[in-house]
Amino acid sequence: MRRTIAALLCCIPALAMGAGPSAEGRWEGRIEIPGRALTVVVDLAQDKAGAWAGSIIVPGLGIKGAPLSNVVATATDLSFDAGGPLATPTGPAHFKARLDAGALAGELNQGGNEAKFSLRKTGPAQVENPPRSTAVASALEDSWSGEFELGGYPRHVTITLENHSGGAATAKFVAVGKRTTDLPVDLVVQEGKLLRIESQAYRVAFEGRLAEQNDEIRGTIEVGAFEVPLVLRRAGRTS
């Protein structure tokens, strides 16, 4: 019996050292963007198989529950990528931090620009599952085009919608202004007559309703913090 107790006592320090601080939980703090501090909330959770999932909230940028990827956590270090609204055309934003006694401190690298951030654990993780694309009505499977003006410059938009056998639709989203931009589309969702298409890397989204009597999709286009009306008509139709 004495030998058993002694063996258990010897194991306790090793177990304590192996446990270390955990990256799992809700972390809140600030990103020190030059000239502007942004509040940020990061949720991280690990499943039974050891895989990590996470999401990020940045109220000052209108970001709520954007998914994280490439999460790597040890007892002392954490890194992850945030695509979607935080991504740039060159790739996702990359976070790297040191974990120490319920605090995270590190750097955000976004398109070659760096900013310090510091977070503290405030409670259990509340990871938000990212929305998924859906199929669209067959009447929407076509090329649609329209024009809007922003900052005094006209822009022409063409959106081509297509369903696939897997059940979800995809969209080709092309904007022509001073230059032609083929925007990567992250999300295509139709709920009833409401259609939403998002290009998170460019912070551009279109949301509209199908007006069957006019064969149009009437809605708005969001470009960053700006929102302007946009009417889409089947490509080739002029009025």
N, C-alpha and C positions, 0 to 999 in steps of 0.2 A: 504494500500500500504506500509506504513512504517513497519508494522508488517511483511509483506512478505519479504521485503528487509533485515530486521533484522534477520529473520530466515535463509535466504540464506547466510548471512555473517557468521552466527554461524556454518553453515555446511562446509564452505570452509576449515578451519583448519583440520577438520576430514577427508575430502576428500584428502587433501594433505598428511596427515599422512598415509592414507590407500594405496596411490599409491606406495610410496617407490621406491627405485631403481629397475630396471628390469634386469633380467638375459638374456633377449633376445638380440641377436646381435652377432657380430663377436668379439672374444677376442683373443688377441695376446700377447705372452710373452715367458717365459722360464721355463723349468723344470731343477732344479739344481741337476742333477745326480752327485754323487761324482766323481770328476775328469773330468766331462764333462757336459756342459750346452747344453740343447737341445731346439731349437726353437719349439714352438707349437702354433697352431691356432685352436681354438674351436669355432664352430658355433652352436648357440642354437636358436630355434624358437618354438613358441607356437601357436597351431591352435585355431580356434574359439571355440572349445569344451574344451579348456584348456589343451589339451595333448601336451607334449613336444617332440621334435625331435632334434637330434643333430648329428654332425660329427666332426672328429678331423683330423688334418694334423700335421705330424711330419716329416719334410723334411729330417732330419738327419738319420731317420730310414726307409726312403722310404715309409712312410705311407701317403696316400692321400685320405681323405674322408671316413675313417673308421667310421662306425656307432656307436652312443652312445646308451646306454640303462639305464633304471631305473633313469631317470632324475627327480630330486626333487628340486624345487626352491621355495624359499620364498623371502620376501623383504630383508632378511639379510644373507641367507645361500643357498648354492648350493652343490649338490652332483650328481655324475653320474658314470656309469661304462663304460669302453672301452674294448670290447672284441677283437676278430680278432687278428691282429698283436701284440697288446699290452697285450694280455692274456697270462697266463702261464698255465701249466697243472692243477694248483690248482684253476684256475678261472680268471675272468677278472681283469683288473687294476681298482682300485677304486679311484676316485677323490673327495675330500671334501674341500670346500673353504668358506670363508667369503666374502660377497658382500658389498662393501662400496664405494660410490661415483665414480662409473665407474671403479672400480678396483676389482680384485679377487685375494685373497691370501689364499693358503692352502697347503694340502699335497696330494701326490700321494702314494698309497699303492699298490705295485705290488709283489705278491708272498711273502709277509712278509717283503719286503724292502720298505723303505719310502724315499721320496724326496720332498723337498719344491718346490712350483711353484708360480709364480705371473703373472697375466695377466691384460691387460687393454683393454677396449672396443674401437674398432677402426672403427666400422661402422655397417651397417645392416647385419643380418645373411645371410649366403650363404650355407645352409645345403645341402650336397650332398646325394642323394638317393643311398642306397647300391645296387650293382648289384644283380640280381636274377638268380637262376639256371634255365636252360632250359632243354628240352628233348634232347636226343642224337639220332643219326641215329641207326636204328635197327642193323646195321652191327657192331656197337660198343658195344652192349649189350653182354658182355662176361667178362671173367677174362683175364687180360693182365699182363705179367711179364717181367722184365728186370733187368739188373745189371748196377751199376755205381760205380766209386771209388772216394772217397773224403777224403782228409787228410791221404792218404796212406792205407785206409781201404775199402775193397769192401762192397757193400751193395746191397741187393736184394729187389726189389720192386714188389708188386702185387697190381693191381688196378682192382676192379670189378665194372662194370657199369650196372645200371638197371634203366629203365624208370618206371614211375608210372602213375596211371590213372589221377592224378592231373596235369600232363603235364610236370613236372620237373623230372630230373634224380637225382639219388643219387649215391655215390661211396663209396666203402670200400677200404681204402688205408692202406696197411700194408708194413712197411719197416723193413727188417731184417739185422742187422749189428752185433755189439757186443751184442745187445739184440733185441727182437722183439717189435715193437711199432705199435699199431693200431691208426693211426692218424685220429682225427675227421675232417671230410670234411665239409667246409662251402659253397663251391661254385663249381658247375659243369656247364660249359657253352660250347656249341658248336656253332660256327659261320662258316658256310660253312664246310670246312674240318679241321678248326682249333678247337682244343679241349683244354680247360684249366680247371684244377682241383686245388683247393686251400685248404690247411689246415692252416688257419691263426694263430691258437694258437701255432703251431710249426714253423710258417714262412716257410712252405714248399709248393711248387707249381710245377705242371707239365704242360707244354704246348707243344703240338705237333700236327702234321698233319697226317691224315690217308693216308698211301701209299697203295692203293688197290692192285697194282700189286704184292707187296711183302707181303700183309696182315700184315702190321706193322704200328705202330704209332711212327713216328720219331720226336724227339723234344729234349727238355732240362728240367732238373729238377733244381729248385731253392731251395737252402737250406740256409736261411738267406741271406747273401750278396754274396754267391757263386752260380755259375751256371755252370753245366756240362752236356754234351750230354747224352741222355738216349733214347734207342730204346725199345719199348714194343712189345712183340709178344704174341699171344694167349697162355694162360697157357697150359703147356704140350708140347708145340712146342719147340724144342731145337735149330733150325736153320732156 
